[in-house]
Amino acid sequence: MRARGLAGGCLALLLTLAGCGGDNGSVGDAGLDGSAPADAAIEGPDYLESIETRAEFDSLAADGVVKYLTRVDGRDPLVDAECLFQNSRRFPFHAQFLRRVFPAYSDLSFDTYVDFVLRNATRRAWGGALEWRARVTHPLSGQAGIYIYYAYQEREPDENLTVAQIVELDRRLKACAPLTASALVFVPSVIEQENHIRPLVAELNAAGVAVRFPAELIERDYEAYSQGESYGYLHVVPAGTAVPEDYGSRDVLVVQAAPPDITTLAGMISTLPQSSLSHANLRLRERGLPNVLLASAYTDARVRNLEDQLVHVVATASELTLEAATLSEAQAYWDAHRPMVGPVVSDLSVTALEGMDTLTHADAIAYGAKAANLGELHAVLPAANRVEGFGIPFSAYRDFIVHNALDTRITALLADPQVGTDRAYRANALDDLRKDIRNGAFQPGFFAALQARLREVFGPGADTTFIRFRSSTNAEDLDEFSGAGLYDSKTGCLADDLDADTVGPSRCLSTEHRAWLEAELTRRQAEQLAHPERWWLADIIADIEGDLSDEKTVADAVRKVWRSLWNLRAFDEREYYGIPHTDVYMGIAVQPTFVLERMESVAITHLRPDAGDPLYRVVSQLGEVGIVRPIDPGAVPETLTFRRGQSGPGEVHDVRVVVPSSLSPGAARLYSEAQLATLAGLLFSVHDHFAANVYPTLTGLRLDVEIEVTSDGRIVLKQARPYLGVEP
């Protein structure tokens, strides 16, 4: 046995690392980093490098589970140790463990943890959990009492583990934990892994790996992993299918197998056992929300009768209460438990299509924070590094709604009690409203004014320039609420409005852009033939085909942005945060679309993970794959960090490529020295300006900045907002 304490300095770290800020627009896991139990209150070492006795296992275990990290053959190890078995009562999360115990990992983000532990292309440590099961028998020897182990992975088919990988992990765990050697059994951690492993069991057994499946671990029909009470809409995910990602804070899910991680849910019921220290379970437990095993859930009469209805859920140690709820009961619970967000305000008297050269943050009340902050960027950035454009105020959206008599429609929708209690009904009602907004007529004079302003701002080529219309509401980019990803941004071409037909392709599609799209379509179609399991390729191909064939009118783009105010997820998030729907308005930030860009990046400024100089984190990807909404989950972006020096303006030091881009030839760094110096200088100027003039009351301000490297090599900052992420 080798033990380590809190200092962690005895362990030779081979790499200092940091990572990509997880925004994703989700509510952060506040207690996971800042409010964990005091270290002194939890007995035992921080970790062991081997487990030889049951006493050692118990000294680390939380609910009979110990998290592990082990070396990966042929990869640079994260630490100079074969295995780390962490004190799982003190550190329930791997990323939390690394950050707190090892100083060089103090700025490790959850996204970088994913790259190093969950992704095949970048994995540098096997990660998972060991769990003691006293009443389950070994599938090969028949002995009662086994140690099962999970191996964590991402859900995409390319991430499934091979026989050789599982054999490697199995042998390493047996060597590092002799206590478990004769009783070690592999159990798939997610449904995708289970489906992949089933036909490989005989091969694994022949290599000495014992396998059991989650259904074989069921020892009782009911088990509470997280006790608590909640209200939400009950949704049943069919057996054998992955859990979708479009559920939110007012949804209770019935699933066959729990996903490896979740955003915010109201509760979860699984028919297969869960690891008590899975990320999904830990997040629900920290929030006091119900999470249970109910093996008979798919046949349970309560589940069948209440599907898609508003329910009251109570999980205790001995039973699950699942019953119909009234909207008033649920609302009272939500009001008492929701996060606090300040009032959203608006000024509907403003009608001008105001330019970025005059907008300031004070104009957020009329144009939304996104458009207003583009004005602040315009004020501080050189011409080559900023976007030109203008804002469409909230009043234009309000006038459109009134002109089409949709205000009375919205009032009726919000007053409909079934909208509050039946999520499927609500989804259909919102879908109908969005269709009517898209089909609505502009108020007199609006489109003519918009056309004139486009030509005024973007010059003689405005008609054949792709223009980006970006959502900018008064319920996003707030000091305490991001709202990221809730609304839509769309591209339009004025020439498509003026050509008197509805036939594509777009008149803004250049010869060069068309050639690139055609080549990309051919490449993606070939990839789909070679890898039919890559489910995301169908959407990529459909988007490319649409770009090659469809008109993209400005009128349709504007209406699509306006209608996105009533996206289901946006509606649900406003409900959760108590933001009145009738107080929310949609503005639009108008700017040129970046075509054939070289690179996209997202930077987080002024992180302070330790006592050192402020850390800046830049996550980048080549081409049009994207960072904010990546179209290809198989493409790994580059994560680069640097520190801002204090001895002089623009000083940069401690530059590190934490994760190279999988699309970069030879894993070369994406930003050259000169480019990085330029980017750093721009980020420093923007951070200082926003800290002093835009968000002076936000203590410890960090900014989330979106960046494009254009086809002609310019570094353009196209958005800045407070970064509200809190990572586990």
Stockholm file with secondary structure:
# STOCKHOLM 1.0

chainA/1-728         MRARGLAGGCLALLLTLAGCGGDNGSVGDAGLDGSAPADAAIEGPDYLESIETRAEFDSLAADGVVKYLTRVDGRDPLVDAECLFQNSRRFPFHAQFLRRVFPAYSDLSFDTYVDFVLRNATRRAWGGALEWRARVTHPLSGQAGIYIYYAYQEREPDENLTVAQIVELDRRLKACAPLTASALVFVPSVIEQENHIRPLVAELNAAGVAVRFPAELIERDYEAYSQGESYGYLHVVPAGTAVPEDYGSRDVLVVQAAPPDITTLAGMISTLPQSSLSHANLRLRERGLPNVLLASAYTDARVRNLEDQLVHVVATASELTLEAATLSEAQAYWDAHRPMVGPVVSDLSVTALEGMDTLTHADAIAYGAKAANLGELHAVLPAANRVEGFGIPFSAYRDFIVHNALDTRITALLADPQVGTDRAYRANALDDLRKDIRNGAFQPGFFAALQARLREVFGPGADTTFIRFRSSTNAEDLDEFSGAGLYDSKTGCLADDLDADTVGPSRCLSTEHRAWLEAELTRRQAEQLAHPERWWLADIIADIEGDLSDEKTVADAVRKVWRSLWNLRAFDEREYYGIPHTDVYMGIAVQPTFVLERMESVAITHLRPDAGDPLYRVVSQLGEVGIVRPIDPGAVPETLTFRRGQSGPGEVHDVRVVVPSSLSPGAARLYSEAQLATLAGLLFSVHDHFAANVYPTLTGLRLDVEIEVTSDGRIVLKQARPYLGVEP
#=GR chainA/1-728 SS CCEECTTCTTSCBSCCCBCCCCCTTCCCCHHHHHSSCCGGGSCSCSEESCCCSHHHHHHHCBTTEEEEEEECTTSCCSBSSSEEEECTTTCCSHHHHHHHHCGGGTBCCHHHHHHHHTCTTTCCEEEEEEEEEEEEECTTTCCEEEEEEEECCCSSGGGCCCHHHHHHHHHHHHHHCGGGGGGEEECCSSHHHHHHHGGGHHHHHHTTCCBCCGGGGCCSSEEEEECEEEEEEEEECCTTSCCCSCCCTTEEEEESSCCSCCSCCSEEEESSCCCTTSHHHHHHHHTTCCEEEETTGGGCHHHHHHTTBEEEEEECSSCEEEEECCHHHHHHHHHHHSCCCCCCCCCTTCCCCCBTTTCCGGGHHHHCHHHHHHHHHHHHSCGGGSCCCEEECHHHHHHHHHHTTHHHHHHHHHHCHHHHHBHHHHHHHHHHHHHHHHTCCCCTTHHHHHHHHHHHHHCTTGGGSCEEEEEEETTSSCSSCCCTTSSCCEEEBHHHHHSSSCCSSCTTCCHHHHHHHHHHHHHHHHHHHHCTTCTTHHHHHHHHHHHHHCCCBHHHHHHHHHHGGGCHHHHHHHHHHTCCGGGCCEEEEEEECCCSCSEEEEEEEEECSSSSSCEEEEEEEETTSCSSSCSCTTCCCEEEEEEECSSSTTCEEEEEEEECCTTSGGGCCSSCHHHHHHHHHHHHHHHHHIIIIICTTSTTCCEEEEEEECTTSCEEEEEEEECCCCCC
#=GC SS_cons         CCEECTTCTTSCBSCCCBCCCCCTTCCCCHHHHHSSCCGGGSCSCSEESCCCSHHHHHHHCBTTEEEEEEECTTSCCSBSSSEEEECTTTCCSHHHHHHHHCGGGTBCCHHHHHHHHTCTTTCCEEEEEEEEEEEEECTTTCCEEEEEEEECCCSSGGGCCCHHHHHHHHHHHHHHCGGGGGGEEECCSSHHHHHHHGGGHHHHHHTTCCBCCGGGGCCSSEEEEECEEEEEEEEECCTTSCCCSCCCTTEEEEESSCCSCCSCCSEEEESSCCCTTSHHHHHHHHTTCCEEEETTGGGCHHHHHHTTBEEEEEECSSCEEEEECCHHHHHHHHHHHSCCCCCCCCCTTCCCCCBTTTCCGGGHHHHCHHHHHHHHHHHHSCGGGSCCCEEECHHHHHHHHHHTTHHHHHHHHHHCHHHHHBHHHHHHHHHHHHHHHHTCCCCTTHHHHHHHHHHHHHCTTGGGSCEEEEEEETTSSCSSCCCTTSSCCEEEBHHHHHSSSCCSSCTTCCHHHHHHHHHHHHHHHHHHHHCTTCTTHHHHHHHHHHHHHCCCBHHHHHHHHHHGGGCHHHHHHHHHHTCCGGGCCEEEEEEECCCSCSEEEEEEEEECSSSSSCEEEEEEEETTSCSSSCSCTTCCCEEEEEEECSSSTTCEEEEEEEECCTTSGGGCCSSCHHHHHHHHHHHHHHHHHIIIIICTTSTTCCEEEEEEECTTSCEEEEEEEECCCCCC
//
